[in-house]
Amino acid sequence: MWRGEDTSRTSGRMGAMPDAATGRPVGTPTPTAKDLRRWRRYLADERAEAAVYRDLAARRTGEERAILLALADAERRHEAHWLALLGGDVGRPLRGDWRTRTLGLLARRYGSVFVLALAQRAESRSAYATDADATPAMAADEQIHEEVVRGLATRGRNRMSGTFRAAVFGANDGLVSNLALILGVGASGASYAFVLLTGFAGLLAGALSMAAGEYVSVRSQRELLEASAPNPHARAAVPYLDIDANELALVYRARGMAADEAAQHARHVVGDAQAGGEAASSATGADDLETHGTAFGAAASSFAFFASGALIPVLPYLFGREGMTAVVVSTALVGLALLGTGATVGVLSGGSPVRRALRQLAIGYGAAAVTYVLGLAFGTTLA
């Protein structure tokens, strides 16, 4: 259940046999019209949420598909609860709230980490914890659902982390740095042609610098991770170790295990390997390293997004605007772009898109304002 709304303590819980006259559990007080409306809304939302998880599952395979289908089954259990309370007052089926319908549309079309991130945030808005008509088990379910979706979303975040980080940083740097550069130069009294040339020079120089920096950064990071990864050939030696005296225990101690625990674990692994078990496959290996994106991917993403971000403040000058008109239009366009990048980061991080968007806007405008004031002062000095 994803909706957040004010609810009141009304009728009893499900659990008794249904009454023949009303279809509701025996002993349930007669609900008010407000109760019935709320229950119908809960029912509609549970059905819509189950559909979202089924649509997401249809775009996945393996374990992720099984997890999403299990979540859909859990939503159907909640649906059964509201059907029992409504009894003969189910009425005409309602549509889910606009958030759930939007999420369903995205799930059918995309099924990406963005949708999972939105679902994670939606799960945190459940009203069941404060509604007397929802069971404690249902409220607990919703809290666990949030963690399940968080885990699925985290997989996607890890897969895209390197390239996405480069993209966000590149776009934000392009927006802020080129806006600050253009405003600073423009405020100094430079000509229209000079400001335009400065903008394109800043775009190209910044994009190349960002791409080179990201390539070196990601490449160096991957090389460090690869240097820390265990040698796969060491696994072949495990069955030949002395079960009572072997250096495998030192491997586990080097990774932080206590001496006794490491020795016990090493004996188990060697014994299993000598018996033909599979423990040797992970005896010397660490957890699989999360992908951090390729160096070329990060560089290309950083170049493209920096250039696209840096182009936005240049657009008014490119279309012939000058003076304060160009300044206002450029600042407004960059503001909209900053709001968009901030909101995107908020969605993917499971936080508030509005708060992240406003934070991005404040930082960007703050940097540009400082440069603009310095440009004014510099222009006054030259005059």
Salt bridges, closest charged atoms under 4 A:
GLU5 OE1 - ARG3 NH1 1.98
ASP35 OD1 - ARG38 NH1 3.48
ASP45 OD2 - ARG3 NE 3.07
GLU46 OE2 - HIS78 ND1 3.46
ASP55 OD2 - ARG108 NH1 3.59
GLU64 OE1 - ARG60 NE 2.90
GLU64 OE2 - ARG155 NH1 3.62
GLU64 OE2 - ARG159 NH1 3.78
ASP73 OD1 - ARG76 NH2 1.95
GLU75 OE1 - HIS78 ND1 3.81
GLU75 OE2 - HIS145 ND1 3.45
GLU79 OE2 - ARG47 NE 3.09
ASP89 OD2 - ARG24 NH1 2.65
ASP97 OD2 - ARG3 NE 3.93
ASP97 OD2 - ARG99 NH1 3.92
GLU123 OE2 - HIS145 ND1 3.94
ASP131 OD2 - ARG38 NE 2.82
ASP133 OD2 - ARG38 NH2 2.51
ASP141 OD2 - ARG77 NH2 3.72
ASP141 OD2 - HIS78 NE2 2.88
GLU142 OE2 - HIS78 ND1 2.98
GLU142 OE1 - HIS145 ND1 3.96
GLU146 OE2 - ARG150 NH2 3.06
GLU147 OE1 - ARG150 NE 3.08
GLU214 OE2 - ARG165 NH1 3.64
GLU223 OE2 - ARG219 NE 3.21
